[in-house]
Amino acid sequence: MSIHVLILCTHNSARSVLSEGMLNHLARRLGRDVQAHSAGSAPSGRLNPFALEALQNAGVDTSGYRSKSWDEFTGPEAPPLSIVITVCDSAAAEQCPVFFGGQGQPVKVHWGYPDPSNAEGGDEGKRRAFELTRQAIGYRMLQLLALPLERMDRSELAAALNAIAKS
């Protein structure tokens, strides 16, 4: 049974999309049954082109990606979530809706990243910032995928994810 991970950011256009792309890409390459999803509390309706470019340059398939609301993950058709990761400070501070997992509430953790959309230096500065953010996200996602997720209880998983947040 797949382990479903929801990654949240306010607008679901940059950091959460980078995270979804990297986790799905790395999970496939490592043969792990982990499925990433992303959403936002106030989705912008469009994906940041620099985020898509950074993912595509890393060989990540971005077809089918779109900006979506976290409400899509609260209904009966939503995948059973094991983990919810917030990647921007404003999303971490918001009151999240109730997400249901296969074993009750999913484990929630905050892995903050500066917003690469605010990088200085014009388009080249933004490209650099998005690539560095993609690499930092990839590093944490590799650590997540190294965990024995299927065998961890909620408290072990929460402790491991919080340790990754400090890396």
ChimeraX attribute file (.defattr): number of C-alpha atoms within 10 A of each C-alpha:
attribute: neighborCount
match mode: 1-to-1
recipient: residues
	/A:1	6
	/A:2	14
	/A:3	18
	/A:4	20
	/A:5	25
	/A:6	25
	/A:7	29
	/A:8	28
	/A:9	27
	/A:10	24
	/A:11	24
	/A:12	27
	/A:13	27
	/A:14	25
	/A:15	30
	/A:16	28
	/A:17	30
	/A:18	28
	/A:19	29
	/A:20	23
	/A:21	28
	/A:22	26
	/A:23	27
	/A:24	21
	/A:25	21
	/A:26	17
	/A:27	20
	/A:28	13
	/A:29	9
	/A:30	12
	/A:31	9
	/A:32	15
	/A:33	15
	/A:34	18
	/A:35	18
	/A:36	23
	/A:37	23
	/A:38	28
	/A:39	26
	/A:40	24
	/A:41	20
	/A:42	15
	/A:43	18
	/A:44	16
	/A:45	14
	/A:46	14
	/A:47	18
	/A:48	19
	/A:49	12
	/A:50	22
	/A:51	28
	/A:52	22
	/A:53	16
	/A:54	21
	/A:55	23
	/A:56	14
	/A:57	11
	/A:58	15
	/A:59	12
	/A:60	18
	/A:61	15
	/A:62	17
	/A:63	8
	/A:64	5
	/A:65	16
	/A:66	17
	/A:67	21
	/A:68	22
	/A:69	21
	/A:70	23
	/A:71	15
	/A:72	14
	/A:73	21
	/A:74	16
	/A:75	11
	/A:76	9
	/A:77	8
	/A:78	13
	/A:79	21
	/A:80	22
	/A:81	25
	/A:82	24
	/A:83	22
	/A:84	23
	/A:85	23
	/A:86	26
	/A:87	24
	/A:88	21
	/A:89	16
	/A:90	12
	/A:91	20
	/A:92	19
	/A:93	10
	/A:94	11
	/A:95	8
	/A:96	13
	/A:97	11
	/A:98	12
	/A:99	23
	/A:100	18
	/A:101	19
	/A:102	12
	/A:103	11
	/A:104	12
	/A:105	16
	/A:106	22
	/A:107	20
	/A:108	18
	/A:109	20
	/A:110	20
	/A:111	19
	/A:112	19
	/A:113	14
	/A:114	13
	/A:115	16
	/A:116	21
	/A:117	18
	/A:118	11
	/A:119	16
	/A:120	12
	/A:121	11
	/A:122	9
	/A:123	12
	/A:124	12
	/A:125	15
	/A:126	19
	/A:127	20
	/A:128	17
	/A:129	23
	/A:130	26
	/A:131	21
	/A:132	14
	/A:133	22
	/A:134	23
	/A:135	18
	/A:136	14
	/A:137	23
	/A:138	19
	/A:139	15
	/A:140	20
	/A:141	20
	/A:142	16
	/A:143	14
	/A:144	17
	/A:145	17
	/A:146	12
	/A:147	13
	/A:148	9
	/A:149	18
	/A:150	11
	/A:151	9
	/A:152	12
	/A:153	11
	/A:154	17
	/A:155	10
	/A:156	12
	/A:157	22
	/A:158	17
	/A:159	13
	/A:160	16
	/A:161	22
	/A:162	15
	/A:163	11
	/A:164	18
	/A:165	13
	/A:166	9
	/A:167	10
